[in-house]
């Protein structure tokens, strides 16, 4: 059973209604055939289940009264929290971060020159707000997630293909690099399970892709990114794979904790991202952090201290990531290493540690690199590796902005001025 919002936002409802009319799909190259009116940007509105805005690890929220508690004395509701106030130096950093994000959002990749891998990575940064150009730099604008879900060829690569019984995300050059990577991106972009996907003439929904990922769980396999997608979309905690083996979130977490981090691909950051997302997601839904989730929470906290101890004095991490402190003169290596590390920290650190001077230096470093001449312009022409680094770095800044800066936005809005009695009377006289 998949996780649905109890009250669907208007965009989600529109997506569901429009999907019923899309079964007679048009050809892949026909832009009119894409579910534009039901794009994920609209469908995702109202969904507050996001890693970027999740509570800090181990935090708790007010629980709903349990059955049988109605006769207990009423408890006064907690006083409303005061809007967060930013220090002047953080206001300056916020402005730099948002300028970098705005600058990159104007740089649209295109389906002629950029592969499905590259567009997927860029979607990490802007989620449902990602735009690509159809057919080339001067083509028609198209939502990036729609482009991937609706089977548009991207430099000749279509992300989705036919499986035995379900549509699946392809793995390999030009597609996703790791199992579950595409579904993890959809989850972190808050794309609903009802959003349409297509492979050839077969039209399904994201829920079908979720089923394929469930069936493909294997002991000893790569489960880190699968954990993100399944934790977001599944409501039940147990299922069976296509070998009729019993699987659960606890089993995935147990297997992930038994695997090495430092020597894992991508420096173990995929593993830390998956474990962190699972704990953050569970805390956000007021579910107990116990069993394997509690083990994961302690494991992540230990790695926070370990990772920050390996940071360079300029705020960067080197190519060895969690293996040892290292440096590199290459800006691409700096961006890839520091962006990936900050991405994980922005997701998983407790709120009170987001202002740690070491984290601030990492944000400054990533912002500076993204704003440099090499990465500030013409991203579509970069290599696949560099576009991936840019996408993860943008995702890091987006999450940090949502957790650190956006809660303070309301505090800076000036209160609406009340009209003076004389002004009010003049306005009333005009209406008579």
N, C-alpha and C positions, 0 to 999 in steps of 0.2 A: 504494500500500500504506500502510495506516495504522499508526500507532505504538501497539503494545500492550505492556503489562507482560508479562514472560515468565511470572511467576507471578501470576495474578489474585487479588486479595484476595477475601475471602468475599463482600463486598457486590457486587463486580463479577460474580462467578459467579452470585449470586442475580439480578442484573439480566439477565444473559444467559438464564438459565433462565426467568425470568418473562416476558421479552419474547416467547418462543415461544408463550406462552399469551395474548398480548395482541392477536393479529392480528384476532380478532373483537372489535373495540373497541366500548365502550359510547358513549353520546352524550356530547358535550363537557360538558354540564351535570351529568353523573353523577359525583360525587366518588369513587364506588367504582371507576370505570373508570380512574382515574389510577394510574400505576405506583408507588403509595405504598411498597410493600415493597421496591421497587428504587430508592428515591429517591437522588439523586446524593450526598447526605450519606453514605450507607453505601457507595455504589459507588466514591466517590473515595478511601476510606480505603486507605492503603498506597501511594498514588501520590505519590512524592517529587519529581516534576518540576513545580516551581512557581516562577514568577518571584519570588515573595516570598522564597523560601528559596534562590534560586540563588546561586552563588558570585559574587564581585566580578568585574567585567569584566577580562579578561586573566589571571585566576588560573588555576592548573592544579591538577589532582588526580592522585593516583597512578594510573598507567596499568596495565592488566592485562598480564601477560607475553605477548609475541608468540610465535607458533609458531616453534620452533627455539631458544628461549631456556631450555628446561628444563635444559640441561646447564651453564648458567652458575652461578657460585657464588651461593648463597642470600644475600639481603640482609636484614639484620635489619629487622623492621617498625618504622616510626616510633613513637616514644614517644607514648602517648595524650596528647591535648591537655588542659590543665587547663581546668576550667569558667571561663567568662568572669566576671569580677568587675565589678560596677557601682559607680561612685562614688555617694556618698550623694545628690547632686543628681539623678543619673540614676535612682536608685531612686524618688525622689519623682515625677519625670516619668513613669516607667513606670506608677506607680499612677494618675496623672491620666489618662494615655492609656487605660488599661484601664477606668477608671470611665466615661469618655466612650463607649467602644465598648460596654460593657455597658448603659449607659443607652439607647443608640440601638437595640441589638438587641431591646429590649423593645417598641419602637415598630413594630408590624407595619402595613405598607400593606395595602390591601384591594382586591379585584377590582371592587367597585362604583364606587369613587371614584378609583382610580389606574390610569393607562394602562399599557400594556405597556412603554412607554419608561421610565416612573418605576420600575416594578418591576425592570426590567433594570438600571437604574442603582443601585438599592438592593442588588441581588444582587452588585454589584461589591464592596461593603463586607464582606459576610459569606459570600459564595460559597454553598456547599452547606448552610450553616447558616441561610440566610435563610428566614423564615416570613412568609406573608401570610394574610389572613383572607378566606375564600371568601364572596362575596356581600355583604360589609359589615363594619364594625368588630366586630360581635358574632358573625361567622360562624365556621365551622369552620377550624381551622388547616390550612394546606397549605404544603408546601415551595415556596419562591419559584421555583426553577428548574423544578421539576415543573410548576408553574402555567403557565410560559411554553412549556415543551417539549410539554406535553400539550394545548395549544390552548384553555385557558380564556379566555373573553373578559375583558379587563381594561379597564373603563370602555368596553366595546364594541369594543376592539381585540384581535385575535388576532395574536400575533407571527409565526406561521408560516403560509405559504400554499402553494398548489400552483404548481410551476414546470412547465417543459416535460417533464422527465423526473425531477425531484427536488423534494423539499420545499425551499422557500427561505424566508429571513427577509425580511419586508417592510421597505421603506424609506419613510419619510415621517412625517408628524405622527402621534404615537401609537405608532409602531413604532421601529425603530432609525433613528438619524439619519445614520449613515455606513455604507457597504458593509463588511461583515465585522465590525461592532460586536458583534452578538449572539454570533457564534462566538468572538470574542476574549474576551468575558465567560465563556463556557463553558470556554475553555481556561485562563484565569486562575483559574477555580473548580475546575479539575481534573476536570471531568465526563468520564467515559470515552466513547470512540467508540461503544460498544455501548449507550449509554443511549437508551431509546425516545423518539421524537418523533412528533407526530401533526398532520395537517392534514385536517380533515373526517373521512372514514372511512379515510383512508390512514395507515398506521402504518409508520414506518421507524425508523432510528436516527440518532444524531448523525453517523455516518459518511456518511449520505446528504447532510446539510447541508454537510459538508466537500467532497464531490464537486461540489456546486452552486457553492461558492466557488472551487474550482479552475477550473471551466469559465468563470467570469465574470471572470477576470483580463483586464484591458485595458491596453495601453500608454497612459500619460498619465492613467489613471484613479486613483481613490483606492485605494491599496493598503496604506496604513499599518496599518490594523486587520486586514485580511486576512492580513498577514504574521504577526501574533501567532497567529491561529487555525491557519493552515496549518503554521507552524513547530512548533506543539505536536502537531498530530494526524498529520502526514505523516511517514512514515519515509523514503520516497524523496525525492530533492532535485529531481527534474525531472518535468514532466507537460505535457500539452497542454490548451489551452483549447478552447472549443466552435467556434473558428475554425481549429482544427488548428495553432495556433501553439505553438512550444516555449516553455515557461516553466520557471523554476527560482527557488530562493531567491536565488541570486546575481543573477539578472535583476531581481527585485523590489527588492533592496537597491540595485543600481546605479541603477534608475529613481528610487528614493526619495532617494538622495543627490544626484541631479541636480535635484531639485525644491527650491524655497525653503522655509525653515523659518519665518523671522520673519513673513512675509506669508501663511502658510498658515492655513486655518481652525483655530480653537482655538489660535491662537498657535503653531502648529507642534508642539504637544505630542503630538498623535496620531502624527506622523511620528517624533518622538524616542522615544515609547513603543514603536512597532513596531520600530525599529532596535535599541533597547536590549534588548528582549525576545529578538530573534533572536540577538544576541551572547551574552547571559546563558544562553540555552537551549543554545547550542552549547558554551559553556564547561562547563556542567553535565554534558554528555554526553561530556566529554573529547575533543571533536572539535577539530581545529586551527583557530585563529583566523587565517585567511589570506585572500588575495584580497579580495573585497568585504567580508567580515566584518572584516578588519583595517582597511580604510578606514572602515567604520562605527564601529569601536571608537575610533579616533583622533578621528573627527568628534564622537562623543558626549562624549569627554573634554574636547574644546575647548569644547563647549557647557556643560559643568558649570561651568567657570570663568566663562564669559560670563554664565550665569544667576545665579550667586551674586553676581557683581559688580553686578547690577541689583536686588538685594534691598534693601528698605527697612530702616532701623535697628530697627524693631519686629518684624522677622522676616517681614513680609508682602511680597507682590508685588502690583502694581496691575493695572488692566485692560489695559495695553499689553503685559503679559507680557514677551516677549523683544525687543520693539521699543525700549523705553526704560524707565527707571525712572519709576514713576508711583504715585499713591496714589488712594484713593477713601474717602469717608466712609461708604459703604454697606456694611454687614456682608456682604450677599449677594455683592457684587462681590469683597470681600476673601476670602471663603471660596472662591469659585469659582477665583479666580486663584491663591491660595496653595495651595489643596488640589490643584489640577492640577499645579502645579510640584513640590510635595512628593511627589506620587504618582510622578512620573517620577524624581525624585532617589532616593526610597526603593527603587525598582526597580534603578536603574542605577549608583549610586555605589559605588566600592570600599568594602569593609568599614571600612578605616581612616578613611574620610572621613565615616562616619555620625555621629561624635562632633564634627564640625566645629561650632564655636559658632553659625555661621550656620544650619546644618541644625537644631540644637537649638532655636534661636529660631523657626524655621518650624514645628517640631512643637508648640512651646508655643502659637504663634498659632492653628494649626488646632484644637488641643485646646480652647483658650479659646472660639473661635467656636462649635464644636460643642456646647459645654456652656452656651452663653448661653441666655437666655430665649427668644430667637427660634428657635433651632434645637435646643435641648435637649428640647423637648416638642412633641407634635402635628405631627410631620413629615408625616404623610399629607395634611394640609390645605395644605401649601405648594404653590407653583407648580411646574410641570414643570422649569423652569430651576433653581429652588432645590433641588428634590429631586435633580437631577443633580449639583449642586454638593456636596450632602451625601454622595451616593454615592461620588463621587471622593475626597472628603476622608476618608471612612471607609476606603476602600481604601488611601489613603496611610498612615493610622495603623496599619492591619492589617499592611501590609508592613513598616513600620518596627518594629513590635512583634516580628514574626517574625524579622527580621534582627538587631535590636539588643538586644532584651530577653529573648526566649525562650532564647537560648543560655546566659543567666546563671541561668535558673530552677533548674537542677539544682544550682548552686553554693549556693543559699540553702536547700535542703532539708536539715534536720538529719539526721545519720546515725542509723540505728535503734539504740536502746540495747540492748546485750546484757544479758540477765537475769543477776543475781548468782548465784553458785553456790547460795546458800540458796534463792533464788526458784525456780531451775531444779529443785532437788531437791524442793521442795514441789509444783511442777507435775507432776513425774514420779510422786510418790507418789499424787497425786489420780487419775492415769490408771490406776494399778494396780487 
